[in-house]
Amino acid sequence: MNPELEALILADEKVSASKDKEAENCLLVFESLLDKVMERQPKMSRDIVGKSMVKAHRKWALKQDCKPPAIPAKA
C-alpha cells in the first residue's frame, strides 16, 4: 500500500476512535496529511482521495481476514 495512503487511513481511524479534545487534535493531523497529499497531487480531488482511502482500507481488511493463523495447529 502507498505509504501516504496508509498514513491517511491510520489518521482517519484515530479520528474515528477518539473523543472530544483528542478527536479535534486527530482531525487536525488528518487534515494536515490530506493537505500535503493534495499539494503533491494537484490534479486529484479530495473526493478521489477519500474514495481511494476507502478502497485501500477494504482491500487491507479483506487480506487480514484471509491470513492463515500465525501458529500452526498441533497435529
N, C-alpha and C positions, 0 to 999 in steps of 0.2 A: 504494500500500500504506500502511496505517496506520503512522505513524512509530514508535509504541510497539511494534507487532508486528515491524517491521523491526529495531528495536534488539534485541529479544529473539532474533530469528533470528541476527543477526550475533554476539551474545554467545554463543549456543549453538554456533555454528560455531567460535568461538575456543576454547571449552572442548574441542570435539572435536579440534581441530588442535594443541592444546598438550599438554605433558607435565610430569609431576612438579609442582614448586612453582608453575610458571606456570599449570598446569591448575587448581590449587587457587584461585589468585587469580582466574582467569577464571570459575570456578564461583561464587565469591563475588559477582562483578559480575553474573553472570546471575541468581543468586538474589535479589540486591538489586533488579534491574529487575523481576523477576517479582513480588516483594513489593509494589512500588509499583503495578504494574498491578492486583494483587489488592485493594489498598486503594481504588483508584478504581473498581473494578468488583466490589463485594462479593457480588453475586449469581452471579458467574461462578466456576466451579471451576477448579482447576489443570489438570484433565484437559481441559476445554474449551479453555483457553488453549493447552495443548500440541497438541491436535488442530488448532487454528486456525493455529498456527505451521507445522505440517507441511503443511497445505493451502496456505497462502500461499507457502511456500517452493517447493512443487511448481509452482504457477502461475508464479512468478517464473522458475524454472529452465526451464520449457517455453517461456516468452517469450524467454529468452536463446537457446535452440536455434533458434528460428524467425526471429531477426533477420537481415535481409539483411547482406551484408558492408559494412563501413564505406566501403571504397574500391571504386568500381565497376570491373568488369573492363574491360580495354582491348579495343577493337574490332578 
